Amino acid sequence: MMSKIGIILSLMACTFTFAEDKPADQARPYYIPVYVPQPKYPRRAQMRGKQGYAVIAVTVTTSGAVRDPVLVEEFPEGWRFGRAALKAAKKLKYNPRVIDGQVQESTGVIYKFTFNLR
């Protein structure tokens, strides 16, 4: 059985967003979180050696917090990777987008939580 630290260290993540139909000088191709919480590895998946991922869409508020997390994709389905990622996504933190000196809310920010047993 894998140690808790080993599981935490093996969780990997990446983030990106769509350009949202903004001019090239205003669109940011991706957002880099300043804080990424580690989701709890689903117990049944861990016990059976299952690995997977979950893709979550969030809105980044003007304070850098996230709201309205939505599960976009989960693989494999039925192993609760999406549920664990949704819980963790609520705690993500970003630097908010600033355009012309004004802090803007960003919708459609995508974050992928990857669950690996290494």
Rosetta silent file (secondary structure, phi, psi, omega in degrees, C-alpha in Angstrom):
SEQUENCE: MMSKIGIILSLMACTFTFAEDKPADQARPYYIPVYVPQPKYPRRAQMRGKQGYAVIAVTVTTSGAVRDPVLVEEFPEGWRFGRAALKAAKKLKYNPRVIDGQVQESTGVIYKFTFNLR
SCORE:     score description
SCORE:     0.000 S_00000001
   1 L     0.000  144.066 -176.102    0.000    0.000    0.000 S_00000001
   2 L   -84.210  144.323  178.887    1.217    3.461   -0.848 S_00000001
   3 L   -73.545  158.260 -179.625    1.939    6.052    1.835 S_00000001
   4 H   -61.230  -39.860  179.330   -0.188    9.166    2.095 S_00000001
   5 H   -64.838  -40.532  178.442    2.808   11.353    1.236 S_00000001
   6 H   -62.003  -38.326  178.764    3.529    9.254   -1.844 S_00000001
   7 H   -68.535  -44.939 -179.887   -0.027    9.706   -3.056 S_00000001
   8 H   -60.593  -44.866 -179.589    0.036   13.446   -2.452 S_00000001
   9 H   -67.229  -24.395 -177.689    3.317   13.807   -4.291 S_00000001
  10 H   -86.282  -11.580  177.285    2.004   11.773   -7.193 S_00000001
  11 L   -73.742  125.143 -179.242   -1.034   13.981   -7.810 S_00000001
  12 E  -119.948  156.008 -178.782   -0.270   16.220  -10.744 S_00000001
  13 E  -148.953  155.887  172.997   -2.281   19.062  -12.186 S_00000001
  14 E  -143.813  163.715 -177.649   -2.361   21.527  -15.029 S_00000001
  15 E  -143.213  148.379  175.277   -4.575   24.451  -15.903 S_00000001
  16 E  -162.137  169.133  177.248   -5.632   26.338  -18.995 S_00000001
  17 E  -146.104  164.043  176.762   -8.551   28.332  -20.307 S_00000001
  18 L   -83.626  155.822 -175.115  -10.111   29.250  -23.591 S_00000001
  19 L   -67.416  -13.888  175.918   -9.416   32.680  -25.067 S_00000001
  20 L    58.947   33.296  176.596  -13.083   33.676  -24.535 S_00000001
  21 L    54.351   43.135  178.441  -13.280   35.590  -27.863 S_00000001
  22 L  -107.412  153.778  175.841  -11.073   38.426  -26.660 S_00000001
  23 L   -56.580  152.911 -174.954   -8.556   40.369  -28.759 S_00000001
  24 L   -56.234  -34.215 -178.719   -5.107   38.790  -28.789 S_00000001
  25 L   -74.562  -16.393 -179.586   -3.614   41.495  -26.557 S_00000001
  26 L  -105.055  -19.920 -177.226   -6.252   40.846  -23.871 S_00000001
  27 L   -81.136  134.818  173.028   -6.606   37.057  -24.047 S_00000001
  28 L  -106.529  127.565 -175.753   -4.444   34.938  -21.750 S_00000001
  29 L   -70.396  -19.401  179.911   -3.950   31.427  -23.057 S_00000001
  30 L  -158.305  162.825  176.273   -3.776   29.922  -19.571 S_00000001
  31 L  -120.693  135.159  178.257   -4.038   30.687  -15.891 S_00000001
  32 L  -106.479  119.791 -179.663   -1.488   29.488  -13.397 S_00000001
  33 E   -69.249  148.449  175.830   -2.896   28.891   -9.925 S_00000001
  34 E   -93.915  -15.372  175.088   -1.036   30.341   -6.956 S_00000001
  35 E  -145.520  127.018  178.604   -2.439   27.647   -4.648 S_00000001
  36 L  -122.838  110.789  176.091   -3.416   24.103   -5.581 S_00000001
  37 L   -73.898  146.927  177.543   -5.024   21.937   -2.903 S_00000001
  38 L   -88.590  121.666  179.081   -4.338   18.227   -3.183 S_00000001
  39 L   -70.173  153.830  177.335   -7.536   16.263   -3.621 S_00000001
  40 L   -76.311  126.939  179.978   -8.135   13.218   -1.477 S_00000001
  41 L   -66.931  128.188  179.342   -7.484   10.082   -3.512 S_00000001
  42 L   -58.654  127.907 -172.968  -10.741    8.075   -3.636 S_00000001
  43 H   -57.545  -47.843 -178.460  -10.273    5.143   -1.267 S_00000001
  44 H   -62.871  -39.814  178.425  -11.815    2.454   -3.464 S_00000001
  45 H   -65.738  -41.140  178.394   -9.755    3.598   -6.464 S_00000001
  46 H   -62.932  -45.878 -177.807   -6.589    3.603   -4.349 S_00000001
  47 H   -64.064  -30.756 -178.198   -7.267    0.114   -2.965 S_00000001
  48 L   -98.833    6.071  176.520   -7.834   -1.267   -6.468 S_00000001
  49 L    72.276   23.454 -179.347   -4.881    0.535   -8.054 S_00000001
  50 L   -82.129  138.943  174.148   -7.026    2.740  -10.297 S_00000001
  51 L  -120.057  159.099  179.740   -5.572    5.919  -11.752 S_00000001
  52 E  -178.029 -163.191  179.086   -7.428    8.633  -13.579 S_00000001
  53 E  -153.270  165.555  174.209   -8.173   12.306  -13.932 S_00000001
  54 E  -143.114  135.815  178.586  -10.933   14.873  -13.629 S_00000001
  55 E  -108.160  128.228 -175.931  -11.313   18.137  -15.522 S_00000001
  56 E  -121.771  137.558  172.416  -13.069   20.963  -13.706 S_00000001
  57 E  -105.086  135.945 -179.756  -14.278   24.342  -15.043 S_00000001
  58 E  -135.756  166.027  169.357  -14.380   27.265  -12.599 S_00000001
  59 E  -106.547  126.972  176.715  -14.938   30.990  -12.489 S_00000001
  60 E   -92.305  120.592 -176.984  -12.008   32.958  -11.060 S_00000001
  61 L   -78.520  174.927 -179.997  -13.363   35.893   -9.055 S_00000001
  62 L   -67.690  -17.187  177.179  -11.844   39.350   -8.769 S_00000001
  63 L   -91.766   -6.752 -178.808  -10.216   38.267   -5.488 S_00000001
  64 L    95.349   -5.914  175.363   -8.578   35.197   -7.097 S_00000001
  65 L   -76.715  171.190  176.954  -10.869   32.684   -5.405 S_00000001
  66 E  -116.697  154.857  175.133  -12.937   30.267   -7.472 S_00000001
  67 E  -145.069  165.073  177.295  -16.671   29.685   -7.608 S_00000001
  68 E    55.302   50.671  177.553  -19.131   27.525   -9.486 S_00000001
  69 E   -67.203  138.367 -178.936  -16.913   24.464  -10.068 S_00000001
  70 E  -133.185  133.581  176.537  -18.376   22.116  -12.677 S_00000001
  71 E   -74.667  120.702 -179.814  -17.168   18.642  -13.615 S_00000001
  72 E   -95.360  -42.572 -177.470  -16.320   18.695  -17.329 S_00000001
  73 E  -155.313  145.128  177.935  -14.765   15.251  -17.710 S_00000001
  74 E  -140.961  133.230  177.530  -13.831   12.292  -15.527 S_00000001
  75 E  -144.612  133.368  -12.710  -11.891    9.196  -16.543 S_00000001
  76 L   -72.907  154.974 -179.344  -12.506    6.456  -15.758 S_00000001
  77 L   -73.295  152.668  174.296  -16.066    7.141  -14.706 S_00000001
  78 L    87.282    4.007 -179.322  -17.490    5.739  -11.494 S_00000001
  79 L  -108.822    9.089  175.353  -14.312    5.908   -9.388 S_00000001
  80 L    67.924   20.944  174.660  -15.109    9.277   -7.726 S_00000001
  81 H   -66.302  -38.997  178.907  -12.170   11.173   -9.222 S_00000001
  82 H   -63.722  -42.340  179.260  -14.608   13.910  -10.264 S_00000001
  83 H   -62.309  -44.775  178.981  -16.104   14.168   -6.803 S_00000001
  84 H   -65.025  -39.607 -179.610  -12.662   14.500   -5.183 S_00000001
  85 H   -68.550  -38.192  177.790  -11.574   17.073   -7.769 S_00000001
  86 H   -61.457  -42.164  178.538  -14.732   19.174   -7.270 S_00000001
  87 H   -62.692  -45.124 -179.233  -14.062   19.355   -3.536 S_00000001
  88 H   -68.584  -37.112 -176.617  -10.440   20.376   -4.083 S_00000001
  89 H   -60.532  -29.538  179.206  -11.299   22.858   -6.854 S_00000001
  90 L   -62.445  -19.131 -177.210  -13.289   24.984   -4.406 S_00000001
  91 L  -104.244    0.832  176.955   -9.985   25.814   -2.693 S_00000001
  92 L   -59.726  147.580  175.501   -7.954   26.727   -5.806 S_00000001
  93 E  -131.736  137.500  179.747   -6.475   30.243   -5.777 S_00000001
  94 E  -129.092  162.348  164.188   -5.395   32.313   -8.790 S_00000001
  95 L   -80.628  128.019 -178.636   -4.095   35.774   -9.474 S_00000001
  96 L   -68.654  155.864  179.136   -7.127   37.537  -10.957 S_00000001
  97 E   -74.198  137.666  177.909   -6.989   38.840  -14.516 S_00000001
  98 E  -122.597  123.287  178.273   -6.249   42.566  -14.830 S_00000001
  99 E  -125.038  123.614 -179.059   -7.156   44.422  -18.031 S_00000001
 100 L    52.136   40.814  178.089   -6.385   48.131  -18.372 S_00000001
 101 L    78.255    1.052 -179.245   -5.865   48.357  -14.618 S_00000001
 102 E  -107.614  129.664  176.680   -9.244   46.794  -13.846 S_00000001
 103 E   -73.702  130.889 -176.435   -9.542   43.444  -12.089 S_00000001
 104 E  -118.711  147.107  171.344  -11.785   41.132  -14.120 S_00000001
 105 L   -80.359  143.858 -178.332  -13.674   37.946  -13.303 S_00000001
 106 E  -120.656  122.608  177.498  -12.704   35.027  -15.559 S_00000001
 107 E  -101.392  158.654  175.321  -15.151   32.332  -16.595 S_00000001
 108 E    74.658   22.862  177.366  -14.352   28.996  -18.202 S_00000001
 109 E   -77.957  125.229 -174.399  -11.023   28.440  -16.477 S_00000001
 110 E  -104.384  134.854  177.283  -10.226   24.745  -16.823 S_00000001
 111 E  -131.325  134.298 -179.890   -8.173   22.756  -14.312 S_00000001
 112 E  -112.067  120.672  173.894   -7.172   19.104  -14.639 S_00000001
 113 E   -97.720  125.726  179.026   -6.491   17.017  -11.562 S_00000001
 114 E  -110.069  131.729 -178.297   -4.526   13.843  -12.355 S_00000001
 115 E  -109.425  110.085  179.920   -4.581   10.936   -9.904 S_00000001
 116 L  -123.385  141.435  176.047   -1.506    8.690  -10.115 S_00000001
 117 L  -102.879   79.170  177.005   -0.357    5.908   -7.790 S_00000001
 118 L  -127.133    0.000    0.000    3.415    6.271   -8.033 S_00000001
